[in-house]
Every structure is written in C-alpha cells, then in structure tokens.
Amino acid sequence: MITPAFELTQDPDFLTVKIRVPYARASEFDIYFEGEDFKFYAKPYFLRLTLPGRIVEDGREKASYNTDEGTFTIQLPKEVPGQYFEGLDMLTSLLAPKKSRSAKPLVEEIAASAELSEENEEEFDWEMEQIPYEESTPPLQHPYGFGNLRSGVFQRLQDELSDVIDIKDPDQTPAEERRRKRLAAEAAKFEPDHYLADFFEDEAIKHLLKYKPWWIDAHKKMTALQGESHQEHDSPAFVIFSEEEREQMRKFTNKSYLLDKRSRQHAYLGLIDILLAYCYEICVNEGDKNVESSWNIRKLSATLCWLESFSSIHDVLVSFGRRVLCYPLYRHFGLVTRAFNDTVMILQLGKAAVLKCLLDIHKIFMESDPAYILNDLFITDYCIWIQKVKSKKLAALCESLQKTTLSKSHMGLELEELEAAAVLVQEEEKALKAAGTVSKQQLLCSESETSDSEESSSTSSSETEGSDSDEQESSTSEDGEINSFQGTLQEERTAPLIDCNGLRQGTDTSAVEVGDGKSKVSLQSTTPPGKLVEELEMQIHSAMRLSEQPEGLATAGCISQEREGSPVPKPDRFSEDAAGKGNFLEVSPKPNPLLFLCSTNED
C-alpha cells in the first residue's frame, strides 16, 4: 500500500482532510472515522491517522473528488464545536505507529505514557547546576547522538566520518574529555588579527545584519495578532510548509523516544545549539545555500562537531560564541547576538517553526557528502521528536533562553583587552600623524622664512650689482662699444652647420674668437683633426671670401674650388671702426654665407 500525500485544516466546526490520490478509481474508496481515528482507502492508497481531537458522524460530513487534481476533500464535524486541534501540520506524529506482529512487544508504550510523564512532571529549572555525568556504559561505548542513544557508530565508520566531526575516536572518549579537547582546539584556532580586522572593518558585517529571514516577518505578524487579541494562536497560522517539506515529513518513520529527565535536557540544549548554527548560516549567506552551508552548520555546533552534551543554556551560548569567533569567514560578536535573537524568535513561533528549520538542515546534510550521517545521528530524530513536544515546553525553554545573558568577557578569549589595545594603537598612530603634520607645517614655515630672507639678500645684492653694472657701462662707453658683428658670429657659432651634401653637423665643432688687441679667426674642434675638419675650415673661409663677391661669382667660385680642391686664401681686409679702437672684419650686409653656400651648392 502507498501512503498518499495529505493535508489537514480546520475551522471552528469542521476538520478538513485533503488527500491526493492520482490514478485512483473514485468509485472505489472507503472512509472510516470515529473519535480520534481516521482511515481512508482507495486502491492502491491507504491512510490511517490519529487525530489530536475527536470527530463525530452526525450527517454534516461531506466528501468530494476533483478529477483534474485527483484529490479527495473530506469535511468531518468536530465533537466539540469551537475546539482547536493542535499540531495538524505535524504529519509524522499523525501517522499511527505500526503495530508489532509479535504476541507481546518487548517494550510497550501504554496510553502514551511518555507524553503523560512529560505532562505531569514538575517544571524544569533550566538554570540549575548539573552534577557531572558519570559514565555508566563500558569504557569503549561512550554514548552520543540524539538523547545519547547511540554508541559504537564511529568504530565502524571512522574513515567516512573523519571529515564530519573534529573529535577523534569518540567511542573511547568520555564527555568531559571531549569538552577539554574542544576548548583547547578553539583556543589554538583563535586569531586576534582576524577578529580585529572584522571588528574595525565591519562594513560587510553591517550589510549582513540587515538581512531579514522568513521568521522575522512571521514573528511580527504573530506579535501584532497577539496584541489585538489575548487569545492563544498556534504557529501554523504564521508558518507554512511547502509540499517538499510535507513530503519529507511523510517519509519519516513515526516512533516514540523513551528519554529520562537528563536525556531530555541534553536534547533541548542540543536543539538550541543546532538552531544557533543554522541562524548564523542563514544570516551570512542571506538565505542562499552553497557548498559551505553544511560546513558552517556542523562546524559552529559543538553538538554536531564534537558530540557535546551541554548542562546549561549558558554553556551552549558560550560554546557557540567561541566557535563563531574562531572558525568561519565572518568572526564578529554582532553575528553571535543576531543568531541568539533569531533563535528566540523561532522558539516563540512554536514547534512548527522549529520543525521547518530542522527540515531545511536535514535537506542540507542530505545533499552533502558525508555530512548525511549527521541526519541519522541527530536531525531525523529531532524532526520526529519535536512534533510530539508540548508547546509549553518550548515556551519554557524560550523564556529561559531570553533570561540568559552573554557578553564578550564570557568567551574566555580576552576580546575586550584586544579591542582596548587596538584602540590605543590607533590613537597613538593618529597622534603621531598629527605630530608629523605639525612638524611638516613648521618646516614649511621655516623654509618660507628662509626664502624670504634669501630674497631680501638677493634684492640687496642685485642693487649692488646694478651699481657695479652702471660703472662697467660707463667704462665700456669710454673704451668703445662692442661691434654688432660679434653677436652675428655668436649666432653662427651656435647655429647648426649644414654641409653641401645636406648633412647636419654638431654645433660645437667650431668656434670663432675675436680679440680686442687684434683680429683673429681660428677653428677649434673638440674632435680629432681630420678630413671633415679641413672641409669645414675650407667652407667657412670660402664663405668669408665670397661675401665680398657678387652672387653669381660666389656660386661659381665655390663650385670650382670644391672641384679643384685648392685651399681658399685667408681674408686680409680689415678696417678700423668709427671710433678708431679695435679691428673688425668687414662683411657685406647679405644673408648668412653658410646657408647661401648650401643653397647654391644644392642647385
């Protein structure tokens, strides 16, 4: 037989059961209901439910079939109109447990004794100090898993599980030794530089803290509705399961857990630890799943990673805070506080919200290899067990969690001292920078004062030089003025020389000297004497000679002299200046002979 997909809803007078049975014959189906029992059969589908309230058959019941969707919709009258049926979305708990085929079961649950015992027991003090647990099992069989109900698993799967948990050989490691090793590993892993980097450069952290998961809106709706009416509202009004999540619940095998008081305490505290890690994962990835999601959840939860069994809520919070500051990418205490607040909201929404988170964790681990083994050790049992937990138990757990305080000093990592030291270092650096700026400004001011004094001294010296220059000018006027031809020769000396072949020669190959006592024209070359120097000397002498000849003769003479290779005679025409002081070379007022020579040669 196949268990069909089903869904239960209610109103004040009726309980509605919607069953999806595709490809079934609508004409061949049976329905039976009485009290808390409901049975449905349509070949090959069979469904049997144990309802949380009583229903009656009084003629108001209705049933309909939708051929397009292949669904039966059955309305059943409530025995007590207005009664609220709690836990209609806990599908696994609604499926009746399978009866044993043996004549007498070895362990029998009579009249839901486990639930009755929880119902009648006194209120649990979550803050009470616990006596260290004395191991009663054999040394090689230390328990772990949900409610400490498993042992010996890692002896068979040590190779597969070495990447899933941090504790080595947990079957031979007592709980106290696991805790000591965990604390030592966290202390060794803590990196002050990483923590301070996230503490001071927290732009990314602030962005992540703005993300709002689904439970924030659901919690706001619940709070607003409770403010309008003081009546109690169950979380299914605010928490909706998807069809995939419903299918997950239908696949679970319904079973009961016989837990003593201490085992139930470990189960509740482990649930908080797992929810804290899950809330951190959702916040830092903004609701998206990636390849690191499985690692984040199991690494931040000491329950999953170290098989830890906590004794108080404060120990759970301290363990989670330390692991957040040691292992993941973002290590900020603000993320610890955010995960704490989110866990409180989830617990306040009720077991439906808790179950929705556990189903998501179950899916993440199922898609991760080899983290799926954690589903068998913890998550699957939590998904089944939470559906049967009374709402008032979660409310008491949430209230105790809210009363627990957590600060940086509880981490045992000297966070406040690190932050204070880092702030002092920053202040010293700012002070040094400020001092450096002031000294730089003082240096600039002193340099400006020095420059001002230098300018004043240069001004006085320039005045002195001005008086000296006046005296020199007067003396020069007495001796005679320098002829303007000296400036012409200076221009020719600095101008580039171009030979008759169009090649540009260096500007420092020749110099013309003019003396006061006598006129002298000489060639001084910085390069070794050679043919090139002789040719340049000939060209200059030719230019001086041709300056006295007509333009036509100059061209012919230059060409003939170059062809014959005869030297040009040195000029010997000198005359006195108007003042009769000093000799100068008389040059006709024509264009530059060198340029004229080159232009004529190119023609």
Disulfide bonds with the S-S distance in Angstrom:
none
